[in-house]
Amino acid sequence: MMVTYVRGHFKNIHGRLNFDPTRPQSSSVEIEIDARTLWTGEADRDAHLRSADFLDVEHHPSIRLRSREVKLLGDHDYSVEGDLTIRGVSCPCKLRVIYLGQWQTPWWENGVD
């Protein structure tokens, strides 16, 4: 039973994306989310979601995603299959990804895009 949708986000996400637009099927992604940075705008709800009832951030401070395979669905459409780990439990997941192109941003570090 669902009561309502709640919007929120995590404030500390790091990762690595290896992507070659000429060989997208050889791409890979690894993401680590600091579960302690969960924010929904309601402090009591955030504390409850961080508690052992949900994310248990005291014992499992990170959420991780690691890709296993990238499948081509179209010219710029992909399915990224991988493992999502929450509370130390890994489950398979699929992400639909659309490649929009590449451009320079001011956030590149040491010339790495």
Phi and psi in degrees as GROMACS dihedral restraints (atoms count N, CA, C in turn):
[ dihedral_restraints ]
;  ai    aj    ak    al  type     phi  dphi    fc
    3     4     5     6     1  -106.4    20    10
    4     5     6     7     1   135.3    20    10
    6     7     8     9     1   -93.9    20    10
    7     8     9    10     1   -47.9    20    10
    9    10    11    12     1  -163.3    20    10
   10    11    12    13     1   165.1    20    10
   12    13    14    15     1   -90.4    20    10
   13    14    15    16     1   142.4    20    10
   15    16    17    18     1  -125.6    20    10
   16    17    18    19     1   127.3    20    10
   18    19    20    21     1   -92.3    20    10
   19    20    21    22     1   146.2    20    10
   21    22    23    24     1  -171.0    20    10
   22    23    24    25     1  -177.8    20    10
   24    25    26    27     1  -156.6    20    10
   25    26    27    28     1   168.2    20    10
   27    28    29    30     1  -105.0    20    10
   28    29    30    31     1   139.8    20    10
   30    31    32    33     1   -95.7    20    10
   31    32    33    34     1    -3.8    20    10
   33    34    35    36     1  -137.5    20    10
   34    35    36    37     1    93.5    20    10
   36    37    38    39     1  -123.9    20    10
   37    38    39    40     1   130.3    20    10
   39    40    41    42     1  -129.9    20    10
   40    41    42    43     1   152.0    20    10
   42    43    44    45     1  -170.6    20    10
   43    44    45    46     1   179.4    20    10
   45    46    47    48     1  -137.9    20    10
   46    47    48    49     1   128.2    20    10
   48    49    50    51     1  -119.6    20    10
   49    50    51    52     1   122.0    20    10
   51    52    53    54     1  -107.7    20    10
   52    53    54    55     1   112.5    20    10
   54    55    56    57     1  -138.6    20    10
   55    56    57    58     1   129.0    20    10
   57    58    59    60     1  -122.9    20    10
   58    59    60    61     1   110.7    20    10
   60    61    62    63     1   -61.5    20    10
   61    62    63    64     1   -17.7    20    10
   63    64    65    66     1   -84.5    20    10
   64    65    66    67     1   -18.7    20    10
   66    67    68    69     1  -139.8    20    10
   67    68    69    70     1    64.2    20    10
   69    70    71    72     1   -61.6    20    10
   70    71    72    73     1   -27.0    20    10
   72    73    74    75     1   -68.3    20    10
   73    74    75    76     1   -13.7    20    10
   75    76    77    78     1   -94.6    20    10
   76    77    78    79     1     8.3    20    10
   78    79    80    81     1   -72.5    20    10
   79    80    81    82     1   161.1    20    10
   81    82    83    84     1  -150.2    20    10
   82    83    84    85     1   156.6    20    10
   84    85    86    87     1  -144.2    20    10
   85    86    87    88     1   140.7    20    10
   87    88    89    90     1  -133.5    20    10
   88    89    90    91     1   128.9    20    10
   90    91    92    93     1  -130.0    20    10
   91    92    93    94     1   137.9    20    10
   93    94    95    96     1  -126.9    20    10
   94    95    96    97     1   126.6    20    10
   96    97    98    99     1  -112.5    20    10
   97    98    99   100     1   129.8    20    10
   99   100   101   102     1   -78.8    20    10
  100   101   102   103     1   101.6    20    10
  102   103   104   105     1   -62.5    20    10
  103   104   105   106     1   -22.0    20    10
  105   106   107   108     1   -69.0    20    10
  106   107   108   109     1   -15.3    20    10
  108   109   110   111     1   -94.9    20    10
  109   110   111   112     1    14.0    20    10
  111   112   113   114     1   -54.1    20    10
  112   113   114   115     1   133.5    20    10
  114   115   116   117     1  -141.7    20    10
  115   116   117   118     1   124.4    20    10
  117   118   119   120     1  -119.2    20    10
  118   119   120   121     1    -5.3    20    10
  120   121   122   123     1    95.4    20    10
  121   122   123   124     1    -2.3    20    10
  123   124   125   126     1  -129.2    20    10
  124   125   126   127     1   107.3    20    10
  126   127   128   129     1   -57.2    20    10
  127   128   129   130     1   -43.1    20    10
  129   130   131   132     1   -65.5    20    10
  130   131   132   133     1   -40.7    20    10
  132   133   134   135     1   -65.8    20    10
  133   134   135   136     1   -42.7    20    10
  135   136   137   138     1   -59.4    20    10
  136   137   138   139     1   -44.2    20    10
  138   139   140   141     1   -62.0    20    10
  139   140   141   142     1   -40.3    20    10
  141   142   143   144     1   -67.0    20    10
  142   143   144   145     1   -41.5    20    10
  144   145   146   147     1   -66.3    20    10
  145   146   147   148     1   -29.8    20    10
  147   148   149   150     1   -78.9    20    10
  148   149   150   151     1   -17.2    20    10
  150   151   152   153     1   -70.8    20    10
  151   152   153   154     1   175.6    20    10
  153   154   155   156     1   -64.2    20    10
  154   155   156   157     1   -16.5    20    10
  156   157   158   159     1   -65.4    20    10
  157   158   159   160     1   -28.0    20    10
  159   160   161   162     1  -127.5    20    10
  160   161   162   163     1   -94.5    20    10
  162   163   164   165     1   -79.8    20    10
  163   164   165   166     1   -23.4    20    10
  165   166   167   168     1    51.5    20    10
  166   167   168   169     1    56.0    20    10
  168   169   170   171     1   -64.9    20    10
  169   170   171   172     1   -19.9    20    10
  171   172   173   174     1   -64.1    20    10
  172   173   174   175     1   -38.4    20    10
  174   175   176   177     1  -100.8    20    10
  175   176   177   178     1   -19.5    20    10
  177   178   179   180     1  -136.8    20    10
  178   179   180   181     1    75.1    20    10
  180   181   182   183     1   -72.7    20    10
  181   182   183   184     1   -10.8    20    10
  183   184   185   186     1  -122.8    20    10
  184   185   186   187     1   145.8    20    10
  186   187   188   189     1  -111.3    20    10
  187   188   189   190     1   133.8    20    10
  189   190   191   192     1  -127.5    20    10
  190   191   192   193     1   146.5    20    10
  192   193   194   195     1  -129.8    20    10
  193   194   195   196     1   128.6    20    10
  195   196   197   198     1  -133.1    20    10
  196   197   198   199     1   125.3    20    10
  198   199   200   201     1   -75.3    20    10
  199   200   201   202     1   152.0    20    10
  201   202   203   204     1  -116.1    20    10
  202   203   204   205     1   -32.5    20    10
  204   205   206   207     1  -156.8    20    10
  205   206   207   208     1   144.6    20    10
  207   208   209   210     1  -118.1    20    10
  208   209   210   211     1   124.1    20    10
  210   211   212   213     1  -110.7    20    10
  211   212   213   214     1   138.8    20    10
  213   214   215   216     1   -81.2    20    10
  214   215   216   217     1   127.7    20    10
  216   217   218   219     1  -107.8    20    10
  217   218   219   220     1   -21.4    20    10
  219   220   221   222     1  -170.4    20    10
  220   221   222   223     1  -170.3    20    10
  222   223   224   225     1   -57.7    20    10
  223   224   225   226     1   -38.3    20    10
  225   226   227   228     1  -132.4    20    10
  226   227   228   229     1    16.6    20    10
  228   229   230   231     1  -115.5    20    10
  229   230   231   232     1   134.5    20    10
  231   232   233   234     1  -137.0    20    10
  232   233   234   235     1   157.6    20    10
  234   235   236   237     1  -115.2    20    10
  235   236   237   238     1   120.2    20    10
  237   238   239   240     1  -102.0    20    10
  238   239   240   241     1   116.8    20    10
  240   241   242   243     1  -105.4    20    10
  241   242   243   244     1   136.2    20    10
  243   244   245   246     1  -163.4    20    10
  244   245   246   247     1  -163.0    20    10
  246   247   248   249     1  -119.9    20    10
  247   248   249   250     1   129.6    20    10
  249   250   251   252     1  -106.6    20    10
  250   251   252   253     1   125.5    20    10
  252   253   254   255     1  -114.8    20    10
  253   254   255   256     1   118.4    20    10
  255   256   257   258     1  -130.6    20    10
  256   257   258   259     1   130.8    20    10
  258   259   260   261     1    57.4    20    10
  259   260   261   262     1    32.5    20    10
  261   262   263   264     1    78.4    20    10
  262   263   264   265     1     4.1    20    10
  264   265   266   267     1  -110.3    20    10
  265   266   267   268     1   124.7    20    10
  267   268   269   270     1  -100.4    20    10
  268   269   270   271     1   137.6    20    10
  270   271   272   273     1  -135.9    20    10
  271   272   273   274     1   147.1    20    10
  273   274   275   276     1   -68.1    20    10
  274   275   276   277     1   147.5    20    10
  276   277   278   279     1  -146.4    20    10
  277   278   279   280     1   158.7    20    10
  279   280   281   282     1  -126.9    20    10
  280   281   282   283     1   137.0    20    10
  282   283   284   285     1  -120.3    20    10
  283   284   285   286     1   133.6    20    10
  285   286   287   288     1   -88.8    20    10
  286   287   288   289     1   126.0    20    10
  288   289   290   291     1  -124.9    20    10
  289   290   291   292     1   137.3    20    10
  291   292   293   294     1  -120.9    20    10
  292   293   294   295     1   124.8    20    10
  294   295   296   297     1   -83.5    20    10
  295   296   297   298     1   118.6    20    10
  297   298   299   300     1  -100.1    20    10
  298   299   300   301     1    -4.5    20    10
  300   301   302   303     1   117.8    20    10
  301   302   303   304     1  -175.3    20    10
  303   304   305   306     1  -133.2    20    10
  304   305   306   307     1   140.0    20    10
  306   307   308   309     1  -151.7    20    10
  307   308   309   310     1   159.6    20    10
  309   310   311   312     1   -77.2    20    10
  310   311   312   313     1   143.8    20    10
  312   313   314   315     1  -129.4    20    10
  313   314   315   316     1   159.0    20    10
  315   316   317   318     1   -74.5    20    10
  316   317   318   319     1    -1.7    20    10
  318   319   320   321     1   -97.4    20    10
  319   320   321   322     1     2.7    20    10
  321   322   323   324     1   -63.2    20    10
  322   323   324   325     1   142.6    20    10
  324   325   326   327     1  -112.2    20    10
  325   326   327   328     1   126.1    20    10
  327   328   329   330     1    54.2    20    10
  328   329   330   331     1    37.5    20    10
  330   331   332   333     1    75.0    20    10
  331   332   333   334     1     5.9    20    10
  333   334   335   336     1   -92.8    20    10
  334   335   336   337     1   127.4    20    10
